[in-house]
Amino acid sequence: MSSGPFSFVPVPLTPELADHYRRMLRVHADDPVTGTCPVCRRSRCEDFHFARTQLVCAGERLDLDLS
Ligand SMILES: [Zn+2]
């Protein structure tokens, strides 16, 4: 019960949802020229972080270089 605030339970995503988040990662990835998200005009924007977090928490393997 007292698992602490940082213990993530993997939430399985439907294939459709996982696909949606992967698409978000691609759309909101930093542009190599400008160094910012072409949609939000911010580097590593919130949408990018959100989609990435959802995928990571679901235990999805990310084939993007996000380091
Ligand atoms: Zn964005």
N, CA, C, O and the ligand as a Tripos MOL2 file, in Angstrom:
@<TRIPOS>MOLECULE
protein
  269   267    68     0     0
PROTEIN
NO_CHARGES

@<TRIPOS>ATOM
      1 N           0.8250   -1.1990    0.0000 N.3       1 MET1
      2 CA          0.0000    0.0000    0.0000 C.3       1 MET1
      3 C           0.8670    1.2590    0.0000 C.2       1 MET1
      4 O           0.6330    2.1770   -0.7860 O.2       1 MET1
      5 N           1.8810    1.3010    0.8930 N.am      2 SER2
      6 CA          2.7390    2.4770    0.9380 C.3       2 SER2
      7 C           3.8740    2.3100   -0.0610 C.2       2 SER2
      8 O           5.0090    2.0060    0.3040 O.2       2 SER2
      9 N           3.5450    2.5130   -1.3140 N.am      3 SER3
     10 CA          4.5100    2.2440   -2.3700 C.3       3 SER3
     11 C           5.2910    3.4900   -2.7590 C.2       3 SER3
     12 O           6.2220    3.4130   -3.5610 O.2       3 SER3
     13 N           4.9180    4.6430   -2.1960 N.am      4 GLY4
     14 CA          5.6530    5.8540   -2.5070 C.3       4 GLY4
     15 C           5.1730    6.4910   -3.7890 C.2       4 GLY4
     16 O           4.4890    5.8680   -4.6010 O.2       4 GLY4
     17 N           5.5420    7.7350   -3.9510 N.am      5 PRO5
     18 CA          5.0240    8.5000   -5.0940 C.3       5 PRO5
     19 C           5.6770    8.1480   -6.4280 C.2       5 PRO5
     20 O           5.1460    8.5060   -7.4790 O.2       5 PRO5
     21 N           6.7940    7.4700   -6.4100 N.am      6 PHE6
     22 CA          7.5320    7.2790   -7.6560 C.3       6 PHE6
     23 C           7.5000    5.8460   -8.1620 C.2       6 PHE6
     24 O           8.2640    5.4840   -9.0560 O.2       6 PHE6
     25 N           6.6150    5.0250   -7.5930 N.am      7 SER7
     26 CA          6.5450    3.6630   -8.0980 C.3       7 SER7
     27 C           5.4950    3.6020   -9.2020 C.2       7 SER7
     28 O           4.2990    3.7650   -8.9580 O.2       7 SER7
     29 N           5.9640    3.3680  -10.3970 N.am      8 PHE8
     30 CA          5.0550    3.3280  -11.5410 C.3       8 PHE8
     31 C           4.5430    1.9120  -11.7530 C.2       8 PHE8
     32 O           5.3120    0.9510  -11.7590 O.2       8 PHE8
     33 N           3.2620    1.8040  -11.9250 N.am      9 VAL9
     34 CA          2.6900    0.5500  -12.3590 C.3       9 VAL9
     35 C           2.5450    0.6310  -13.8710 C.2       9 VAL9
     36 O           1.8790    1.5270  -14.3890 O.2       9 VAL9
     37 N           3.1730   -0.3090  -14.5810 N.am     10 PRO10
     38 CA          3.0620   -0.2450  -16.0420 C.3      10 PRO10
     39 C           1.6130   -0.3090  -16.4810 C.2      10 PRO10
     40 O           0.8740   -1.2300  -16.1320 O.2      10 PRO10
     41 N           1.2250    0.6930  -17.2550 N.am     11 VAL11
     42 CA         -0.1410    0.7450  -17.7680 C.3      11 VAL11
     43 C          -0.1170    0.3010  -19.2170 C.2      11 VAL11
     44 O           0.4410    0.9910  -20.0700 O.2      11 VAL11
     45 N          -0.7090   -0.8330  -19.5000 N.am     12 PRO12
     46 CA         -0.6830   -1.2970  -20.8920 C.3      12 PRO12
     47 C          -1.4740   -0.3750  -21.7990 C.2      12 PRO12
     48 O          -2.5870    0.0410  -21.4780 O.2      12 PRO12
     49 N          -0.8810   -0.0680  -22.9240 N.am     13 LEU13
     50 CA         -1.5630    0.7690  -23.9070 C.3      13 LEU13
     51 C          -2.1570   -0.1160  -24.9870 C.2      13 LEU13
     52 O          -1.6190   -1.1730  -25.3150 O.2      13 LEU13
     53 N          -3.2590    0.3290  -25.5210 N.am     14 THR14
     54 CA         -3.7720   -0.3570  -26.6960 C.3      14 THR14
     55 C          -2.8360   -0.0560  -27.8530 C.2      14 THR14
     56 O          -2.1610    0.9730  -27.8380 O.2      14 THR14
     57 N          -2.7750   -0.9180  -28.8510 N.am     15 PRO15
     58 CA         -1.9040   -0.6420  -30.0050 C.3      15 PRO15
     59 C          -2.2200    0.6950  -30.6500 C.2      15 PRO15
     60 O          -1.3230    1.3840  -31.1360 O.2      15 PRO15
     61 N          -3.4970    1.0650  -30.6550 N.am     16 GLU16
     62 CA         -3.8880    2.3310  -31.2580 C.3      16 GLU16
     63 C          -3.3140    3.5050  -30.4680 C.2      16 GLU16
     64 O          -2.8290    4.4810  -31.0400 O.2      16 GLU16
     65 N          -3.3810    3.3860  -29.1300 N.am     17 LEU17
     66 CA         -2.8990    4.4690  -28.2820 C.3      17 LEU17
     67 C          -1.3810    4.5730  -28.3650 C.2      17 LEU17
     68 O          -0.8280    5.6690  -28.4490 O.2      17 LEU17
     69 N          -0.7160    3.4250  -28.3410 N.am     18 ALA18
     70 CA          0.7310    3.4310  -28.4650 C.3      18 ALA18
     71 C           1.1430    4.0640  -29.7880 C.2      18 ALA18
     72 O           2.1170    4.8130  -29.8520 O.2      18 ALA18
     73 N           0.4030    3.7580  -30.8270 N.am     19 ASP19
     74 CA          0.6900    4.3240  -32.1440 C.3      19 ASP19
     75 C           0.4870    5.8330  -32.1130 C.2      19 ASP19
     76 O           1.2680    6.5890  -32.6910 O.2      19 ASP19
     77 N          -0.5580    6.2520  -31.4400 N.am     20 HIS20
     78 CA         -0.8550    7.6790  -31.3280 C.3      20 HIS20
     79 C           0.2910    8.4020  -30.6250 C.2      20 HIS20
     80 O           0.7210    9.4650  -31.0730 O.2      20 HIS20
     81 N           0.7850    7.8360  -29.5330 N.am     21 TYR21
     82 CA          1.8640    8.4810  -28.7900 C.3      21 TYR21
     83 C           3.1540    8.4910  -29.5910 C.2      21 TYR21
     84 O           3.9160    9.4570  -29.5390 O.2      21 TYR21
     85 N           3.3990    7.4170  -30.3300 N.am     22 ARG22
     86 CA          4.5960    7.3950  -31.1750 C.3      22 ARG22
     87 C           4.5280    8.4840  -32.2350 C.2      22 ARG22
     88 O           5.5320    9.1160  -32.5630 O.2      22 ARG22
     89 N           3.3350    8.6900  -32.7590 N.am     23 ARG23
     90 CA          3.1630    9.7380  -33.7550 C.3      23 ARG23
     91 C           3.4000   11.1140  -33.1230 C.2      23 ARG23
     92 O           4.0070   11.9950  -33.7320 O.2      23 ARG23
     93 N           2.9090   11.2770  -31.8920 N.am     24 MET24
     94 CA          3.1360   12.5350  -31.1800 C.3      24 MET24
     95 C           4.6230   12.7820  -30.9890 C.2      24 MET24
     96 O           5.0970   13.9070  -31.1470 O.2      24 MET24
     97 N           5.3580   11.7290  -30.6480 N.am     25 LEU25
     98 CA          6.8020   11.8800  -30.4580 C.3      25 LEU25
     99 C           7.4530   12.3670  -31.7390 C.2      25 LEU25
    100 O           8.3410   13.2190  -31.7130 O.2      25 LEU25
    101 N           7.0060   11.8220  -32.8490 N.am     26 ARG26
    102 CA          7.6150   12.1950  -34.1230 C.3      26 ARG26
    103 C           7.2470   13.6410  -34.4860 C.2      26 ARG26
    104 O           8.0900   14.4130  -34.9430 O.2      26 ARG26
    105 N           5.9630   13.9930  -34.2700 N.am     27 VAL27
    106 CA          5.5020   15.3360  -34.6320 C.3      27 VAL27
    107 C           6.1580   16.3840  -33.7490 C.2      27 VAL27
    108 O           6.4840   17.4790  -34.2080 O.2      27 VAL27
    109 N           6.3510   16.0420  -32.4680 N.am     28 HIS28
    110 CA          6.8440   17.0350  -31.5130 C.3      28 HIS28
    111 C           8.3340   16.8880  -31.2280 C.2      28 HIS28
    112 O           8.8570   17.5180  -30.3090 O.2      28 HIS28
    113 N           9.0060   16.0700  -32.0010 N.am     29 ALA29
    114 CA         10.4450   15.9530  -31.8010 C.3      29 ALA29
    115 C          11.1240   17.2540  -32.2100 C.2      29 ALA29
    116 O          10.6600   17.9730  -33.0940 O.2      29 ALA29
    117 N          12.2310   17.5290  -31.5400 N.am     30 ASP30
    118 CA         12.9550   18.7610  -31.8630 C.3      30 ASP30
    119 C          13.4360   18.7450  -33.3080 C.2      30 ASP30
    120 O          13.9970   17.7560  -33.7820 O.2      30 ASP30
    121 N          13.2130   19.8290  -33.9810 N.am     31 ASP31
    122 CA         13.6940   19.9710  -35.3480 C.3      31 ASP31
    123 C          15.2150   20.0990  -35.3200 C.2      31 ASP31
    124 O          15.7510   20.9030  -34.5570 O.2      31 ASP31
    125 N          15.9160   19.3210  -36.1410 N.am     32 PRO32
    126 CA         17.3860   19.3480  -36.1090 C.3      32 PRO32
    127 C          17.9440   20.7070  -36.5130 C.2      32 PRO32
    128 O          19.0690   21.0470  -36.1490 O.2      32 PRO32
    129 N          17.1770   21.4780  -37.2530 N.am     33 VAL33
    130 CA         17.6670   22.7910  -37.6950 C.3      33 VAL33
    131 C          17.4480   23.8360  -36.6190 C.2      33 VAL33
    132 O          18.3760   24.5490  -36.2380 O.2      33 VAL33
    133 N          16.2070   23.9280  -36.1240 N.am     34 THR34
    134 CA         15.8820   24.9770  -35.1590 C.3      34 THR34
    135 C          16.1570   24.5420  -33.7270 C.2      34 THR34
    136 O          16.3390   25.3850  -32.8490 O.2      34 THR34
    137 N          16.1900   23.2190  -33.4770 N.am     35 GLY35
    138 CA         16.4310   22.7250  -32.1200 C.3      35 GLY35
    139 C          15.2030   22.8300  -31.2370 C.2      35 GLY35
    140 O          15.2970   22.6620  -30.0210 O.2      35 GLY35
    141 N          14.0510   23.1070  -31.8340 N.am     36 THR36
    142 CA         12.8250   23.1880  -31.0500 C.3      36 THR36
    143 C          11.7230   22.4000  -31.7420 C.2      36 THR36
    144 O          11.8370   22.0410  -32.9140 O.2      36 THR36
    145 N          10.6530   22.1370  -30.9970 N.am     37 CYS37
    146 CA          9.4930   21.4850  -31.5820 C.3      37 CYS37
    147 C           8.8690   22.4060  -32.6210 C.2      37 CYS37
    148 O           8.5750   23.5590  -32.3070 O.2      37 CYS37
    149 N           8.6560   21.9370  -33.8470 N.am     38 PRO38
    150 CA          8.0870   22.8090  -34.8840 C.3      38 PRO38
    151 C           6.6390   23.1770  -34.6090 C.2      38 PRO38
    152 O           6.1260   24.1310  -35.1940 O.2      38 PRO38
    153 N           5.9710   22.4390  -33.7290 N.am     39 VAL39
    154 CA          4.5770   22.7380  -33.4110 C.3      39 VAL39
    155 C           4.5020   23.7530  -32.2730 C.2      39 VAL39
    156 O           3.8190   24.7720  -32.3800 O.2      39 VAL39
    157 N           5.2130   23.4630  -31.1800 N.am     40 CYS40
    158 CA          5.1330   24.3060  -29.9780 C.3      40 CYS40
    159 C           6.2390   25.3500  -29.9420 C.2      40 CYS40
    160 O           6.1980   26.2830  -29.1400 O.2      40 CYS40
    161 N           7.2260   25.1870  -30.8170 N.am     41 ARG41
    162 CA          8.3750   26.1030  -30.8410 C.3      41 ARG41
    163 C           9.0910   26.1430  -29.5110 C.2      41 ARG41
    164 O           9.5700   27.1860  -29.0680 O.2      41 ARG41
    165 N           9.1530   24.9740  -28.8820 N.am     42 ARG42
    166 CA          9.9030   24.8610  -27.6340 C.3      42 ARG42
    167 C          10.7270   23.5920  -27.6990 C.2      42 ARG42
    168 O          10.3000   22.5990  -28.2870 O.2      42 ARG42
    169 N          11.8970   23.6190  -27.1020 N.am     43 SER43
    170 CA         12.7280   22.4290  -27.0770 C.3      43 SER43
    171 C          12.1650   21.4380  -26.0710 C.2      43 SER43
    172 O          11.8460   21.7980  -24.9380 O.2      43 SER43
    173 N          12.0460   20.1670  -26.5060 N.am     44 ARG44
    174 CA         11.4850   19.1270  -25.6390 C.3      44 ARG44
    175 C          10.1910   19.6100  -24.9880 C.2      44 ARG44
    176 O          10.1020   19.7430  -23.7670 O.2      44 ARG44
    177 N           9.1970   19.8670  -25.8240 N.am     45 CYS45
    178 CA          7.9560   20.4630  -25.3640 C.3      45 CYS45
    179 C           7.1680   19.4890  -24.4900 C.2      45 CYS45
    180 O           7.5190   18.3170  -24.3600 O.2      45 CYS45
    181 N           6.1040   20.0030  -23.9000 N.am     46 GLU46
    182 CA          5.3220   19.2020  -22.9610 C.3      46 GLU46
    183 C           4.6550   18.0200  -23.6440 C.2      46 GLU46
    184 O           4.5740   16.9380  -23.0620 O.2      46 GLU46
    185 N           4.1830   18.2040  -24.8480 N.am     47 ASP47
    186 CA          3.5350   17.1050  -25.5610 C.3      47 ASP47
    187 C           4.5220   15.9790  -25.8120 C.2      47 ASP47
    188 O           4.1830   14.7990  -25.7150 O.2      47 ASP47
    189 N           5.7460   16.3640  -26.1380 N.am     48 PHE48
    190 CA          6.7890   15.3700  -26.3630 C.3      48 PHE48
    191 C           7.0370   14.5780  -25.0920 C.2      48 PHE48
    192 O           7.1000   13.3490  -25.1130 O.2      48 PHE48
    193 N           7.1770   15.2930  -23.9910 N.am     49 HIS49
    194 CA          7.4340   14.6370  -22.7050 C.3      49 HIS49
    195 C           6.2620   13.7400  -22.3050 C.2      49 HIS49
    196 O           6.4540   12.6350  -21.7960 O.2      49 HIS49
    197 N           5.0560   14.2300  -22.5420 N.am     50 PHE50
    198 CA          3.8710   13.4750  -22.1620 C.3      50 PHE50
    199 C           3.8050   12.1550  -22.9170 C.2      50 PHE50
    200 O           3.6190   11.0960  -22.3180 O.2      50 PHE50
    201 N           3.9560   12.2260  -24.2250 N.am     51 ALA51
    202 CA          3.8760   11.0210  -25.0420 C.3      51 ALA51
    203 C           4.9850   10.0500  -24.6620 C.2      51 ALA51
    204 O           4.7660    8.8420  -24.5750 O.2      51 ALA51
    205 N           6.1720   10.5880  -24.4380 N.am     52 ARG52
    206 CA          7.3010    9.7300  -24.0760 C.3      52 ARG52
    207 C           7.0580    9.0480  -22.7300 C.2      52 ARG52
    208 O           7.3470    7.8630  -22.5610 O.2      52 ARG52
    209 N           6.5170    9.8210  -21.7630 N.am     53 THR53
    210 CA          6.2460    9.2600  -20.4500 C.3      53 THR53
    211 C           5.2180    8.1440  -20.5370 C.2      53 THR53
    212 O           5.3580    7.1050  -19.8920 O.2      53 THR53
    213 N           4.1840    8.3670  -21.3390 N.am     54 GLN54
    214 CA          3.1460    7.3530  -21.4840 C.3      54 GLN54
    215 C           3.7330    6.0500  -22.0310 C.2      54 GLN54
    216 O           3.4080    4.9630  -21.5550 O.2      54 GLN54
    217 N           4.5860    6.1740  -23.0200 N.am     55 LEU55
    218 CA          5.1710    4.9890  -23.6470 C.3      55 LEU55
    219 C           6.1330    4.2910  -22.6960 C.2      55 LEU55
    220 O           6.1370    3.0640  -22.5930 O.2      55 LEU55
    221 N           6.9480    5.0810  -22.0020 N.am     56 VAL56
    222 CA          7.9240    4.4890  -21.0910 C.3      56 VAL56
    223 C           7.2060    3.7800  -19.9410 C.2      56 VAL56
    224 O           7.5760    2.6710  -19.5580 O.2      56 VAL56
    225 N           6.1760    4.4320  -19.3970 N.am     57 CYS57
    226 CA          5.4260    3.8500  -18.2900 C.3      57 CYS57
    227 C           4.7030    2.5770  -18.7090 C.2      57 CYS57
    228 O           4.4420    1.7030  -17.8830 O.2      57 CYS57
    229 N           4.3830    2.4770  -19.9810 N.am     58 ALA58
    230 CA          3.7080    1.2940  -20.4830 C.3      58 ALA58
    231 C           4.7000    0.1910  -20.8140 C.2      58 ALA58
    232 O           4.3190   -0.9070  -21.2190 O.2      58 ALA58
    233 N           5.9820    0.5000  -20.6350 N.am     59 GLY59
    234 CA          6.9960   -0.5020  -20.9070 C.3      59 GLY59
    235 C           7.3000   -0.6400  -22.3820 C.2      59 GLY59
    236 O           7.8650   -1.6450  -22.8160 O.2      59 GLY59
    237 N           6.9230    0.3820  -23.1640 N.am     60 GLU60
    238 CA          7.1860    0.3340  -24.5930 C.3      60 GLU60
    239 C           8.6620    0.5960  -24.8600 C.2      60 GLU60
    240 O           9.3030    1.4140  -24.2010 O.2      60 GLU60
    241 N           9.1700   -0.1140  -25.8350 N.am     61 ARG61
    242 CA         10.5410    0.1810  -26.2580 C.3      61 ARG61
    243 C          10.5050    1.3360  -27.2360 C.2      61 ARG61
    244 O           9.7510    1.3240  -28.2080 O.2      61 ARG61
    245 N          11.3170    2.3180  -26.9700 N.am     62 LEU62
    246 CA         11.3540    3.4800  -27.8500 C.3      62 LEU62
    247 C          12.5290    3.3410  -28.7990 C.2      62 LEU62
    248 O          13.6750    3.2000  -28.3720 O.2      62 LEU62
    249 N          12.2360    3.3810  -30.0830 N.am     63 ASP63
    250 CA         13.2980    3.2170  -31.0730 C.3      63 ASP63
    251 C          13.8380    4.5690  -31.5190 C.2      63 ASP63
    252 O          14.5410    4.6680  -32.5240 O.2      63 ASP63
    253 N          13.4970    5.6190  -30.7530 N.am     64 LEU64
    254 CA         14.0350    6.9360  -31.0620 C.3      64 LEU64
    255 C          15.2100    7.2020  -30.1550 C.2      64 LEU64
    256 O          15.2770    6.6940  -29.0360 O.2      64 LEU64
    257 N          16.1260    7.9950  -30.6400 N.am     65 ASP65
    258 CA         17.2540    8.4080  -29.8070 C.3      65 ASP65
    259 C          16.8300    9.6360  -29.0140 C.2      65 ASP65
    260 O          16.8510   10.7580  -29.5200 O.2      65 ASP65
    261 N          16.4520    9.4110  -27.7820 N.am     66 LEU66
    262 CA         15.8940   10.4910  -26.9910 C.3      66 LEU66
    263 C          16.8060   10.9170  -25.8590 C.2      66 LEU66
    264 O          16.3860   11.6440  -24.9590 O.2      66 LEU66
    265 N          18.0260   10.4800  -25.8960 N.am     67 SER67
    266 CA         18.9200   10.7590  -24.7740 C.3      67 SER67
    267 C          19.2600   12.2410  -24.7230 C.2      67 SER67
    268 O          20.0040   12.6740  -23.8430 O.2      67 SER67
    269 ZN          5.4690   20.2480  -29.3310 Zn       68 ZN68
@<TRIPOS>BOND
     1     1     2 1
     2     2     3 1
     3     3     4 2
     4     3     5 am
     5     5     6 1
     6     6     7 1
     7     7     8 2
     8     7     9 am
     9     9    10 1
    10    10    11 1
    11    11    12 2
    12    11    13 am
    13    13    14 1
    14    14    15 1
    15    15    16 2
    16    15    17 am
    17    17    18 1
    18    18    19 1
    19    19    20 2
    20    19    21 am
    21    21    22 1
    22    22    23 1
    23    23    24 2
    24    23    25 am
    25    25    26 1
    26    26    27 1
    27    27    28 2
    28    27    29 am
    29    29    30 1
    30    30    31 1
    31    31    32 2
    32    31    33 am
    33    33    34 1
    34    34    35 1
    35    35    36 2
    36    35    37 am
    37    37    38 1
    38    38    39 1
    39    39    40 2
    40    39    41 am
    41    41    42 1
    42    42    43 1
    43    43    44 2
    44    43    45 am
    45    45    46 1
    46    46    47 1
    47    47    48 2
    48    47    49 am
    49    49    50 1
    50    50    51 1
    51    51    52 2
    52    51    53 am
    53    53    54 1
    54    54    55 1
    55    55    56 2
    56    55    57 am
    57    57    58 1
    58    58    59 1
    59    59    60 2
    60    59    61 am
    61    61    62 1
    62    62    63 1
    63    63    64 2
    64    63    65 am
    65    65    66 1
    66    66    67 1
    67    67    68 2
    68    67    69 am
    69    69    70 1
    70    70    71 1
    71    71    72 2
    72    71    73 am
    73    73    74 1
    74    74    75 1
    75    75    76 2
    76    75    77 am
    77    77    78 1
    78    78    79 1
    79    79    80 2
    80    79    81 am
    81    81    82 1
    82    82    83 1
    83    83    84 2
    84    83    85 am
    85    85    86 1
    86    86    87 1
    87    87    88 2
    88    87    89 am
    89    89    90 1
    90    90    91 1
    91    91    92 2
    92    91    93 am
    93    93    94 1
    94    94    95 1
    95    95    96 2
    96    95    97 am
    97    97    98 1
    98    98    99 1
    99    99   100 2
   100    99   101 am
   101   101   102 1
   102   102   103 1
   103   103   104 2
   104   103   105 am
   105   105   106 1
   106   106   107 1
   107   107   108 2
   108   107   109 am
   109   109   110 1
   110   110   111 1
   111   111   112 2
   112   111   113 am
   113   113   114 1
   114   114   115 1
   115   115   116 2
   116   115   117 am
   117   117   118 1
   118   118   119 1
   119   119   120 2
   120   119   121 am
   121   121   122 1
   122   122   123 1
   123   123   124 2
   124   123   125 am
   125   125   126 1
   126   126   127 1
   127   127   128 2
   128   127   129 am
   129   129   130 1
   130   130   131 1
   131   131   132 2
   132   131   133 am
   133   133   134 1
   134   134   135 1
   135   135   136 2
   136   135   137 am
   137   137   138 1
   138   138   139 1
   139   139   140 2
   140   139   141 am
   141   141   142 1
   142   142   143 1
   143   143   144 2
   144   143   145 am
   145   145   146 1
   146   146   147 1
   147   147   148 2
   148   147   149 am
   149   149   150 1
   150   150   151 1
   151   151   152 2
   152   151   153 am
   153   153   154 1
   154   154   155 1
   155   155   156 2
   156   155   157 am
   157   157   158 1
   158   158   159 1
   159   159   160 2
   160   159   161 am
   161   161   162 1
   162   162   163 1
   163   163   164 2
   164   163   165 am
   165   165   166 1
   166   166   167 1
   167   167   168 2
   168   167   169 am
   169   169   170 1
   170   170   171 1
   171   171   172 2
   172   171   173 am
   173   173   174 1
   174   174   175 1
   175   175   176 2
   176   175   177 am
   177   177   178 1
   178   178   179 1
   179   179   180 2
   180   179   181 am
   181   181   182 1
   182   182   183 1
   183   183   184 2
   184   183   185 am
   185   185   186 1
   186   186   187 1
   187   187   188 2
   188   187   189 am
   189   189   190 1
   190   190   191 1
   191   191   192 2
   192   191   193 am
   193   193   194 1
   194   194   195 1
   195   195   196 2
   196   195   197 am
   197   197   198 1
   198   198   199 1
   199   199   200 2
   200   199   201 am
   201   201   202 1
   202   202   203 1
   203   203   204 2
   204   203   205 am
   205   205   206 1
   206   206   207 1
   207   207   208 2
   208   207   209 am
   209   209   210 1
   210   210   211 1
   211   211   212 2
   212   211   213 am
   213   213   214 1
   214   214   215 1
   215   215   216 2
   216   215   217 am
   217   217   218 1
   218   218   219 1
   219   219   220 2
   220   219   221 am
   221   221   222 1
   222   222   223 1
   223   223   224 2
   224   223   225 am
   225   225   226 1
   226   226   227 1
   227   227   228 2
   228   227   229 am
   229   229   230 1
   230   230   231 1
   231   231   232 2
   232   231   233 am
   233   233   234 1
   234   234   235 1
   235   235   236 2
   236   235   237 am
   237   237   238 1
   238   238   239 1
   239   239   240 2
   240   239   241 am
   241   241   242 1
   242   242   243 1
   243   243   244 2
   244   243   245 am
   245   245   246 1
   246   246   247 1
   247   247   248 2
   248   247   249 am
   249   249   250 1
   250   250   251 1
   251   251   252 2
   252   251   253 am
   253   253   254 1
   254   254   255 1
   255   255   256 2
   256   255   257 am
   257   257   258 1
   258   258   259 1
   259   259   260 2
   260   259   261 am
   261   261   262 1
   262   262   263 1
   263   263   264 2
   264   263   265 am
   265   265   266 1
   266   266   267 1
   267   267   268 2
@<TRIPOS>SUBSTRUCTURE
     1 MET1         2 RESIDUE 1 A MET
     2 SER2         6 RESIDUE 1 A SER
     3 SER3        10 RESIDUE 1 A SER
     4 GLY4        14 RESIDUE 1 A GLY
     5 PRO5        18 RESIDUE 1 A PRO
     6 PHE6        22 RESIDUE 1 A PHE
     7 SER7        26 RESIDUE 1 A SER
     8 PHE8        30 RESIDUE 1 A PHE
     9 VAL9        34 RESIDUE 1 A VAL
    10 PRO10       38 RESIDUE 1 A PRO
    11 VAL11       42 RESIDUE 1 A VAL
    12 PRO12       46 RESIDUE 1 A PRO
    13 LEU13       50 RESIDUE 1 A LEU
    14 THR14       54 RESIDUE 1 A THR
    15 PRO15       58 RESIDUE 1 A PRO
    16 GLU16       62 RESIDUE 1 A GLU
    17 LEU17       66 RESIDUE 1 A LEU
    18 ALA18       70 RESIDUE 1 A ALA
    19 ASP19       74 RESIDUE 1 A ASP
    20 HIS20       78 RESIDUE 1 A HIS
    21 TYR21       82 RESIDUE 1 A TYR
    22 ARG22       86 RESIDUE 1 A ARG
    23 ARG23       90 RESIDUE 1 A ARG
    24 MET24       94 RESIDUE 1 A MET
    25 LEU25       98 RESIDUE 1 A LEU
    26 ARG26      102 RESIDUE 1 A ARG
    27 VAL27      106 RESIDUE 1 A VAL
    28 HIS28      110 RESIDUE 1 A HIS
    29 ALA29      114 RESIDUE 1 A ALA
    30 ASP30      118 RESIDUE 1 A ASP
    31 ASP31      122 RESIDUE 1 A ASP
    32 PRO32      126 RESIDUE 1 A PRO
    33 VAL33      130 RESIDUE 1 A VAL
    34 THR34      134 RESIDUE 1 A THR
    35 GLY35      138 RESIDUE 1 A GLY
    36 THR36      142 RESIDUE 1 A THR
    37 CYS37      146 RESIDUE 1 A CYS
    38 PRO38      150 RESIDUE 1 A PRO
    39 VAL39      154 RESIDUE 1 A VAL
    40 CYS40      158 RESIDUE 1 A CYS
    41 ARG41      162 RESIDUE 1 A ARG
    42 ARG42      166 RESIDUE 1 A ARG
    43 SER43      170 RESIDUE 1 A SER
    44 ARG44      174 RESIDUE 1 A ARG
    45 CYS45      178 RESIDUE 1 A CYS
    46 GLU46      182 RESIDUE 1 A GLU
    47 ASP47      186 RESIDUE 1 A ASP
    48 PHE48      190 RESIDUE 1 A PHE
    49 HIS49      194 RESIDUE 1 A HIS
    50 PHE50      198 RESIDUE 1 A PHE
    51 ALA51      202 RESIDUE 1 A ALA
    52 ARG52      206 RESIDUE 1 A ARG
    53 THR53      210 RESIDUE 1 A THR
    54 GLN54      214 RESIDUE 1 A GLN
    55 LEU55      218 RESIDUE 1 A LEU
    56 VAL56      222 RESIDUE 1 A VAL
    57 CYS57      226 RESIDUE 1 A CYS
    58 ALA58      230 RESIDUE 1 A ALA
    59 GLY59      234 RESIDUE 1 A GLY
    60 GLU60      238 RESIDUE 1 A GLU
    61 ARG61      242 RESIDUE 1 A ARG
    62 LEU62      246 RESIDUE 1 A LEU
    63 ASP63      250 RESIDUE 1 A ASP
    64 LEU64      254 RESIDUE 1 A LEU
    65 ASP65      258 RESIDUE 1 A ASP
    66 LEU66      262 RESIDUE 1 A LEU
    67 SER67      266 RESIDUE 1 A SER
    68 ZN68       269 GROUP 0 **** ****
